[in-house]
Amino acid sequence: MALDLPHGGHLSHRYQTDKKKISAVSIFFETMPYRLNESTGYIDYDQMEKNATLFRPKLIVAGVCTIMHVCTIMHVFGRFVTSRKQLCCVSWSSRWPSQSHYCRFGSCTEKATTPEYKAYQEQVLTNCAKFALTLVEKDYELVSCGTENHLVLVNLKNKG
């Protein structure tokens, strides 16, 4: 079982439509999604428990991609423990680290220990919250009914 892609899950965790299995996980394994409660934007744990009792999965994937109230480590962990891809430094290539990557990583790591970096991270969260509020004021619907991290996901289905 894994969170359904349209509800914030990740494509690699499992995804299939009624007619086609899309991800390799759904092709090679029997899968079943769990979903968000669309009125609250949170995972519907009661329904998930009922489905798990019926489906009896050997594994429940707890990873998410775009739920704004859940800490998905790969997306927000850079605020706490980071890698060369998460720091505020430009990377020439995200594929393979080179000697210059290690030099930039050292420089960025040093910057990440400063009060200015902490202030920057706090400002990112403030800006994100304000951006989310502004979108709601302009009658846009946010997936998960808001945000508690640096991500804002907007449902544009009703905008044509």
N, CA, C and O of each residue as an XYZ file, in Angstrom:
640
protein
N       0.849     -1.176      0.000
C       0.000      0.000      0.000
C       0.889      1.232      0.000
O       1.930      1.268      0.657
N       0.468      2.225     -0.737
C       1.193      3.495     -0.774
C       0.200      4.602     -1.095
O      -0.878      4.355     -1.636
N       0.581      5.811     -0.757
C      -0.278      6.959     -1.023
C      -0.476      7.109     -2.524
O       0.485      7.060     -3.292
N      -1.718      7.290     -2.937
C      -2.065      7.417     -4.344
C      -1.403      8.663     -4.934
O      -1.361      9.711     -4.290
N      -0.894      8.549     -6.141
C      -0.193      9.652     -6.793
C      -1.017     10.944     -6.835
O      -0.483     11.997     -6.486
N      -2.290     10.916     -7.243
C      -3.062     12.158     -7.269
C      -3.313     12.755     -5.877
O      -3.770     13.892     -5.761
N      -3.018     11.999     -4.841
C      -3.213     12.483     -3.474
C      -1.894     12.870     -2.811
O      -1.859     13.114     -1.605
N      -0.815     12.929     -3.581
C       0.465     13.366     -3.034
C       1.513     12.293     -2.940
O       2.613     12.547     -2.449
N       1.201     11.087     -3.404
C       2.186     10.013     -3.382
C       3.231     10.197     -4.465
O       3.148     11.126     -5.269
N       4.200      9.323     -4.486
C       5.277      9.412     -5.468
C       5.094      8.320     -6.518
O       4.683      7.202     -6.206
N       5.400      8.657     -7.747
C       5.228      7.729     -8.866
C       5.958      6.413     -8.628
O       5.466      5.353     -9.018
N       7.116      6.468     -7.998
C       7.896      5.245     -7.805
C       7.313      4.336     -6.727
O       7.695      3.169     -6.650
N       6.407      4.831     -5.899
C       5.869      4.010     -4.814
C       4.788      3.052     -5.288
O       4.644      1.966     -4.727
N       4.056      3.415     -6.266
C       3.056      2.571     -6.907
C       2.093      3.512     -7.612
O       1.676      4.517     -7.036
N       1.746      3.209     -8.815
C       0.693      3.976     -9.463
C       0.134      3.173    -10.610
O       0.861      2.575    -11.403
N      -1.180      3.179    -10.671
C      -1.878      2.543    -11.776
C      -3.229      3.209    -11.925
O      -3.799      3.726    -10.964
N      -3.730      3.186    -13.148
C      -5.081      3.671    -13.391
C      -5.993      2.451    -13.426
O      -5.543      1.324    -13.221
N      -7.259      2.679    -13.684
C      -8.186      1.551    -13.785
C      -7.823      0.626    -14.950
O      -8.131     -0.566    -14.923
N      -7.166      1.184    -15.974
C      -6.885      0.408    -17.176
C      -5.416      0.038    -17.368
O      -5.110     -0.856    -18.157
N      -4.495      0.711    -16.659
C      -3.080      0.471    -16.939
C      -2.226      0.618    -15.688
O      -2.424      1.523    -14.878
N      -1.270     -0.295    -15.553
C      -0.282     -0.195    -14.478
C       0.848      0.690    -14.988
O       1.460      0.396    -16.015
N       1.122      1.768    -14.271
C       2.064      2.774    -14.745
C       3.478      2.546    -14.205
O       4.434      2.503    -14.979
N       3.614      2.404    -12.907
C       4.953      2.281    -12.316
C       5.388      0.821    -12.244
O       4.563     -0.093    -12.262
N       6.701      0.625    -12.161
C       7.244     -0.732    -12.086
C       6.724     -1.460    -10.857
O       6.475     -2.665    -10.905
N       6.559     -0.738     -9.761
C       6.058     -1.370     -8.535
C       4.688     -1.986     -8.782
O       4.433     -3.115     -8.362
N       3.805     -1.259     -9.459
C       2.462     -1.792     -9.708
C       2.472     -2.902    -10.753
O       1.563     -3.732    -10.785
N       3.485     -2.923    -11.602
C       3.586     -3.984    -12.606
C       4.025     -5.298    -11.962
O       3.497     -6.361    -12.286
N       4.985     -5.220    -11.058
C       5.568     -6.433    -10.478
C       4.941     -6.866     -9.160
O       5.163     -7.991     -8.713
N       4.164     -5.994     -8.534
C       3.557     -6.317     -7.245
C       2.082     -5.956     -7.259
O       1.653     -5.080     -8.010
N       1.316     -6.633     -6.430
C      -0.085     -6.273     -6.243
C      -0.117     -5.089     -5.284
O       0.387     -5.180     -4.164
N      -0.702     -3.991     -5.717
C      -0.676     -2.774     -4.907
C      -2.075     -2.232     -4.680
O      -3.009     -2.532     -5.423
N      -2.193     -1.432     -3.642
C      -3.454     -0.764     -3.333
C      -3.125      0.605     -2.752
O      -2.241      0.712     -1.902
N      -3.812      1.652     -3.190
C      -3.500      2.979     -2.670
C      -4.239      3.289     -1.372
O      -5.273      2.696     -1.063
N      -3.684      4.223     -0.634
C      -4.475      4.903      0.387
C      -4.527      6.365     -0.029
O      -3.713      6.814     -0.836
N      -5.479      7.105      0.518
C      -5.741      8.456      0.007
C      -5.897      9.468      1.132
O      -5.936      9.127      2.314
N      -5.984     10.728      0.716
C      -6.253     11.809      1.658
C      -7.749     11.942      1.870
O      -8.543     11.578      1.003
N      -8.126     12.462      3.015
C      -9.482     12.936      3.220
C      -9.521     14.282      2.500
O      -8.868     15.230      2.938
N     -10.258     14.381      1.429
C     -10.205     15.574      0.584
C     -10.752     16.818      1.259
O     -10.429     17.927      0.835
N     -11.566     16.674      2.289
C     -12.077     17.863      2.975
C     -11.073     18.428      3.975
O     -11.111     19.622      4.273
N     -10.175     17.592      4.500
C      -9.190     18.076      5.474
C      -7.796     18.204      4.882
O      -6.986     18.987      5.379
N      -7.504     17.453      3.836
C      -6.173     17.468      3.255
C      -5.182     16.580      3.980
O      -3.995     16.589      3.654
N      -5.638     15.819      4.950
C      -4.768     14.920      5.704
C      -5.037     13.473      5.298
O      -6.100     13.151      4.767
N      -4.058     12.607      5.557
C      -4.246     11.184      5.272
C      -5.418     10.669      6.092
O      -5.508     10.931      7.291
N      -6.309      9.941      5.445
C      -7.472      9.364      6.119
C      -7.040      8.036      6.744
O      -7.173      6.975      6.134
N      -6.518      8.117      7.973
C      -5.958      6.927      8.620
C      -7.027      5.887      8.957
O      -6.739      4.690      8.967
N      -8.251      6.328      9.233
C      -9.318      5.366      9.524
C      -9.614      4.507      8.297
O      -9.707      3.283      8.393
N      -9.760      5.160      7.139
C     -10.010      4.410      5.904
C      -8.793      3.576      5.531
O      -8.929      2.457      5.036
N      -7.618      4.115      5.768
C      -6.388      3.367      5.483
C      -6.331      2.087      6.311
O      -5.945      1.031      5.809
N      -6.718      2.186      7.579
C      -6.722      0.999      8.445
C      -7.726     -0.037      7.948
O      -7.432     -1.232      7.931
N      -8.924      0.425      7.539
C      -9.929     -0.502      7.011
C      -9.409     -1.209      5.758
O      -9.554     -2.422      5.611
N      -8.799     -0.429      4.855
C      -8.266     -1.021      3.624
C      -7.129     -1.993      3.924
O      -7.030     -3.051      3.301
N      -6.279     -1.635      4.873
C      -5.160     -2.514      5.227
C      -5.661     -3.807      5.856
O      -5.076     -4.869      5.641
N      -6.740     -3.726      6.632
C      -7.316     -4.926      7.237
C      -7.846     -5.866      6.157
O      -7.700     -7.084      6.265
N      -8.458     -5.304      5.119
C      -8.983     -6.120      4.021
C      -7.872     -6.601      3.082
O      -7.853     -7.767      2.688
N      -6.965     -5.720      2.731
C      -5.930     -6.009      1.743
C      -4.762     -6.800      2.333
O      -4.117     -7.578      1.630
N      -4.496     -6.603      3.607
C      -3.417     -7.266      4.349
C      -2.069     -7.142      3.628
O      -1.466     -8.148      3.254
N      -1.603     -5.905      3.436
C      -0.341     -5.714      2.713
C       0.863     -6.179      3.525
O       0.835     -6.175      4.756
N       1.906     -6.574      2.827
C       3.160     -6.929      3.495
C       3.978     -5.677      3.790
O       4.898     -5.709      4.607
N       3.641     -4.572      3.122
C       4.382     -3.331      3.281
C       3.447     -2.152      3.069
O       2.634     -2.157      2.144
N       3.559     -1.148      3.919
C       2.856      0.117      3.716
C       3.927      1.184      3.565
O       4.721      1.412      4.478
N       3.945      1.836      2.408
C       4.929      2.879      2.148
C       4.409      4.175      2.742
O       3.311      4.628      2.419
N       5.211      4.762      3.613
C       4.799      5.989      4.287
C       5.370      7.227      3.619
O       5.160      8.339      4.104
N       6.080      7.059      2.525
C       6.664      8.206      1.845
C       5.613      9.001      1.098
O       4.649      8.452      0.564
N       5.822     10.295      1.075
C       4.914     11.185      0.361
C       5.755     12.135     -0.468
O       6.962     12.256     -0.261
N       5.122     12.791     -1.384
C       5.855     13.707     -2.242
C       5.366     15.130     -2.064
O       6.169     16.062     -2.010
N       4.073     15.305     -1.973
C       3.548     16.667     -2.000
C       2.458     16.933     -0.980
O       1.540     17.706     -1.253
N       2.535     16.320      0.175
C       1.578     16.666      1.221
C       2.217     17.745      2.070
O       3.307     17.547      2.607
N       1.565     18.867      2.199
C       2.181     20.022      2.823
C       2.219     19.972      4.344
O       2.830     20.837      4.971
N       1.578     18.973      4.949
C       1.550     18.878      6.408
C       2.418     17.747      6.924
O       2.487     17.516      8.131
N       3.075     17.047      6.029
C       3.865     15.882      6.407
C       5.315     16.142      6.046
O       5.605     16.755      5.018
N       6.211     15.686      6.876
C       7.638     15.843      6.593
C       8.090     14.716      5.682
O       8.320     13.598      6.142
N       8.219     14.998      4.411
C       8.800     14.045      3.488
C      10.291     14.336      3.446
O      10.718     15.338      2.873
N      11.057     13.487      4.033
C      12.454     13.761      4.329
C      13.240     14.241      3.110
O      14.033     15.174      3.232
N      13.050     13.646      1.965
C      13.857     14.024      0.807
C      13.596     15.451      0.345
O      14.465     16.060     -0.279
N      12.428     15.993      0.634
C      12.123     17.342      0.174
C      12.471     18.417      1.191
O      12.834     19.527      0.801
N      12.374     18.127      2.466
C      12.604     19.176      3.465
C      13.784     18.907      4.376
O      14.120     19.757      5.200
N      14.418     17.768      4.258
C      15.515     17.430      5.158
C      16.694     18.384      4.989
O      17.513     18.525      5.897
N      16.782     19.034      3.844
C      17.851     19.991      3.604
C      17.843     21.145      4.577
O      18.846     21.843      4.724
N      16.731     21.353      5.241
C      16.683     22.403      6.258
C      17.406     21.974      7.522
O      17.734     22.823      8.350
N      17.665     20.684      7.697
C      18.244     20.189      8.948
C      19.606     19.531      8.720
O      20.606     19.940      9.310
N      19.638     18.537      7.884
C      20.872     17.866      7.492
C      20.836     17.865      5.978
O      19.806     17.533      5.391
N      21.906     18.220      5.342
C      21.787     18.516      3.926
C      22.822     17.809      3.064
O      23.743     17.163      3.564
N      22.650     17.945      1.794
C      23.593     17.417      0.812
C      23.921     18.534     -0.161
O      23.409     19.648     -0.045
N      24.768     18.228     -1.106
C      25.163     19.237     -2.086
C      23.981     19.732     -2.915
O      24.041     20.828     -3.473
N      22.910     18.950     -3.005
C      21.756     19.354     -3.804
C      20.806     20.273     -3.038
O      20.042     21.013     -3.657
N      20.838     20.241     -1.722
C      19.859     20.971     -0.928
C      20.341     22.337     -0.455
O      19.521     23.206     -0.157
N      21.647     22.541     -0.381
C      22.156     23.810      0.123
C      21.919     24.928     -0.873
O      21.617     24.684     -2.041
N      22.058     26.147     -0.404
C      21.841     27.320     -1.254
C      23.085     27.614     -2.075
O      23.671     28.689     -1.947
N      23.485     26.697     -2.895
C      24.618     26.928     -3.788
C      24.276     26.302     -5.129
O      23.579     25.290     -5.204
N      24.770     26.911     -6.165
C      24.467     26.425     -7.503
C      25.368     25.237     -7.810
O      26.583     25.300     -7.627
N      24.771     24.180     -8.267
C      25.524     22.984     -8.627
C      25.620     22.916    -10.143
O      24.619     23.087    -10.839
N      26.814     22.670    -10.654
C      26.979     22.581    -12.099
C      26.224     21.392    -12.659
O      25.618     21.482    -13.727
N      26.258     20.303    -11.959
C      25.574     19.093    -12.394
C      25.055     18.366    -11.174
O      25.758     18.235    -10.172
N      23.842     17.902    -11.256
C      23.298     17.157    -10.117
C      23.521     15.655    -10.279
O      23.090     14.873     -9.432
N      24.178     15.251    -11.338
C      24.365     13.818    -11.566
C      25.523     13.240    -10.773
O      25.333     12.317     -9.981
N      26.723     13.773    -10.975
C      27.901     13.191    -10.342
C      28.717     14.287     -9.696
O      28.975     15.316    -10.319
N      29.128     14.083     -8.457
C      29.974     15.090     -7.818
C      31.378     15.089     -8.417
O      31.920     14.038     -8.759
N      31.948     16.266     -8.536
C      33.318     16.401     -9.004
C      34.098     17.141     -7.926
O      33.548     17.483     -6.879
N      35.373     17.386     -8.181
C      36.182     18.086     -7.190
C      35.591     19.462     -6.893
O      35.564     19.890     -5.740
N      35.123     20.146     -7.918
C      34.534     21.468     -7.687
C      33.250     21.367     -6.860
O      32.931     22.280     -6.098
N      32.513     20.260     -7.007
C      31.319     20.064     -6.179
C      31.705     20.001     -4.711
O      31.060     20.616     -3.862
N      32.757     19.257     -4.420
C      33.170     19.117     -3.024
C      33.624     20.457     -2.455
O      33.377     20.747     -1.284
N      34.280     21.268     -3.264
C      34.688     22.602     -2.806
C      33.462     23.461     -2.514
O      33.399     24.124     -1.479
N      32.486     23.450     -3.426
C      31.261     24.233     -3.203
C      30.489     23.692     -2.009
O      29.914     24.457     -1.235
N      30.479     22.370     -1.863
C      29.778     21.760     -0.738
C      30.396     22.215      0.580
O      29.679     22.529      1.530
N      31.711     22.249      0.635
C      32.383     22.727      1.850
C      32.033     24.168      2.144
O      31.757     24.526      3.289
N      32.043     24.992      1.118
C      31.702     26.404      1.290
C      30.253     26.564      1.736
O      29.961     27.344      2.643
N      29.357     25.833      1.107
C      27.935     25.921      1.461
C      27.674     25.374      2.858
O      26.848     25.912      3.595
N      28.374     24.309      3.220
C      28.200     23.738      4.557
C      28.607     24.743      5.617
O      27.954     24.872      6.653
N      29.695     25.456      5.349
C      30.130     26.493      6.291
C      29.064     27.586      6.402
O      28.748     28.037      7.503
N      28.514     28.007      5.272
C      27.470     29.040      5.287
C      26.229     28.569      6.038
O      25.547     29.368      6.680
N      25.935     27.270      5.956
C      24.727     26.732      6.598
C      24.809     26.752      8.116
O      23.800     26.541      8.789
N      25.985     27.001      8.663
C      26.133     27.068     10.122
C      25.966     28.485     10.651
O      26.077     28.713     11.855
N      25.704     29.425      9.778
C      25.642     30.829     10.194
C      24.224     31.236     10.588
O      23.251     30.617     10.158
N      24.116     32.281     11.408
C      22.788     32.818     11.745
C      22.047     33.329     10.506
O      20.817     33.288     10.455
N      22.791     33.806      9.515
C      22.159     34.302      8.287
C      21.439     33.178      7.542
O      20.362     33.387      6.983
N      22.032     32.002      7.536
C      21.400     30.863      6.870
C      20.122     30.462      7.603
O      19.106     30.161      6.976
N      20.180     30.459      8.927
C      18.981     30.148      9.711
C      17.887     31.174      9.417
O      16.723     30.816      9.238
N      18.270     32.451      9.368
C      17.293     33.503      9.054
C      16.725     33.309      7.652
O      15.535     33.525      7.423
N      17.582     32.899      6.714
C      17.131     32.633      5.353
C      16.089     31.518      5.340
O      15.051     31.646      4.691
N      16.360     30.429      6.053
C      15.423     29.307      6.113
C      14.092     29.741      6.722
O      13.029     29.359      6.233
N      14.151     30.532      7.784
C      12.916     31.027      8.406
C      12.152     31.930      7.449
O      10.922     31.898      7.415
N      12.876     32.740      6.666
C      12.222     33.616      5.699
C      11.562     32.810      4.586
O      10.497     33.187      4.098
N      12.182     31.707      4.182
C      11.579     30.826      3.175
C      10.222     30.333      3.666
O       9.248     30.342      2.913
N      10.155     29.903      4.924
C       8.887     29.417      5.481
C       7.860     30.537      5.575
O       6.683     30.329      5.280
N       8.302     31.725      5.987
C       7.401     32.883      6.069
C       6.861     33.230      4.689
O       5.661     33.448      4.521
N       7.750     33.282      3.704
C       7.328     33.594      2.333
C       6.347     32.557      1.802
O       5.368     32.900      1.139
N       6.608     31.306      2.091
C       5.738     30.233      1.613
C       4.345     30.353      2.227
O       3.337     30.207      1.536
N       4.303     30.620      3.529
C       3.009     30.780      4.206
C       2.244     31.968      3.629
O       1.035     31.878      3.417
N       2.929     33.073      3.376
C       2.286     34.261      2.800
C       1.810     33.976      1.374
O       0.717     34.386      0.983
N       2.630     33.279      0.614
C       2.253     32.908     -0.753
C       0.995     32.045     -0.742
O       0.080     32.264     -1.536
N       0.954     31.070      0.154
C      -0.216     30.193      0.269
C      -1.455     31.001      0.637
O      -2.522     30.806      0.055
N      -1.317     31.901      1.595
C      -2.443     32.737      2.019
C      -2.931     33.617      0.871
O      -4.137     33.769      0.674
N      -2.007     34.191      0.119
C      -2.374     35.040     -1.019
C      -3.130     34.244     -2.076
O      -4.108     34.734     -2.641
N      -2.687     33.028     -2.345
C      -3.396     32.186     -3.311
C      -4.815     31.882     -2.847
O      -5.753     31.924     -3.643
N      -4.975     31.578     -1.563
C      -6.309     31.299     -1.018
C      -7.189     32.540     -1.133
O      -8.363     32.438     -1.488
N      -6.629     33.713     -0.834
C      -7.385     34.969     -0.955
C      -7.825     35.221     -2.391
O      -8.844     35.873     -2.619
N      -7.076     34.717     -3.352
C      -7.419     34.880     -4.771
C      -8.239     33.703     -5.291
O      -8.342     33.491     -6.499
N      -8.820     32.939     -4.363
C      -9.743     31.849     -4.674
C      -9.087     30.652     -5.366
O      -9.714     29.983     -6.187
N      -7.836     30.392     -5.032
C      -7.192     29.164     -5.479
C      -7.306     28.139     -4.366
O      -7.225     28.472     -3.183
N      -7.493     26.898     -4.757
C      -7.602     25.815     -3.778
C      -6.235     25.165     -3.598
O      -5.602     24.747     -4.567
N      -5.789     25.085     -2.346
C      -4.511     24.447     -2.057
C      -4.740     22.984     -1.726
O      -5.654     22.646     -0.974
N      -3.915     22.126     -2.283
C      -3.947     20.718     -1.923
C      -3.464     20.623     -0.483
O      -2.512     21.308     -0.110
N      -4.086     19.807      0.313
C      -3.793     19.655      1.741
C      -4.200     20.880      2.551
O      -3.790     21.026      3.703
N      -4.992     21.751      1.966
C      -5.580     22.893      2.682
C      -4.543     23.826      3.295
O      -4.850     24.493      4.284
N      -3.358     23.902      2.766
C      -2.348     24.817      3.295
C      -0.966     24.203      3.253
O      -0.718     23.244      2.523
N      -0.064     24.768      4.048
C       1.310     24.273      4.082
C       1.919     24.487      5.453
O       1.565     25.424      6.169
N       2.829     23.616      5.804
C       3.601     23.766      7.037
C       5.087     23.604      6.737
O       5.885     23.409      7.653
N       5.463     23.682      5.466
C       6.868     23.602      5.088
C       7.121     24.554      3.927
O       6.400     25.542      3.791
N       8.099     24.299      3.101
C       8.472     25.215      2.025
C       7.766     24.914      0.705
O       8.120     25.493     -0.322
N       6.791     24.037      0.711
C       6.090     23.645     -0.506
C       4.650     24.137     -0.493
O       3.985     24.106      0.542
N       4.172     24.590     -1.648
C       2.762     24.938     -1.832
C       2.304     24.216     -3.088
O       2.905     24.363     -4.152
N       1.249     23.445     -2.962
C       0.709     22.726     -4.108
C      -0.704     23.236     -4.361
O      -1.552     23.208     -3.470
N      -0.947     23.699     -5.577
C      -2.218     24.318     -5.931
C      -3.013     23.368     -6.815
O      -2.488     22.817     -7.782
N      -4.288     23.180     -6.473
C      -5.187     22.378     -7.293
C      -5.768     23.296     -8.364
O      -6.548     24.197     -8.057
N      -5.393     23.069     -9.605
C      -5.856     23.918    -10.702
C      -6.980     23.278    -11.508
O      -7.365     23.801    -12.554
N      -7.509     22.157    -11.034
C      -8.558     21.462    -11.784
C      -9.767     22.354    -12.031
O     -10.363     22.307    -13.107
N     -10.133     23.167    -11.044
C     -11.324     24.006    -11.201
C     -11.029     25.298    -11.962
O     -11.923     26.130    -12.113
N      -9.814     25.484    -12.438
C      -9.459     26.701    -13.176
C      -9.464     26.477    -14.687
O      -9.141     27.382    -15.457
N      -9.830     25.275    -15.099
C      -9.944     24.991    -16.523
C      -8.655     24.667    -17.093
O      -8.560     24.398    -18.291
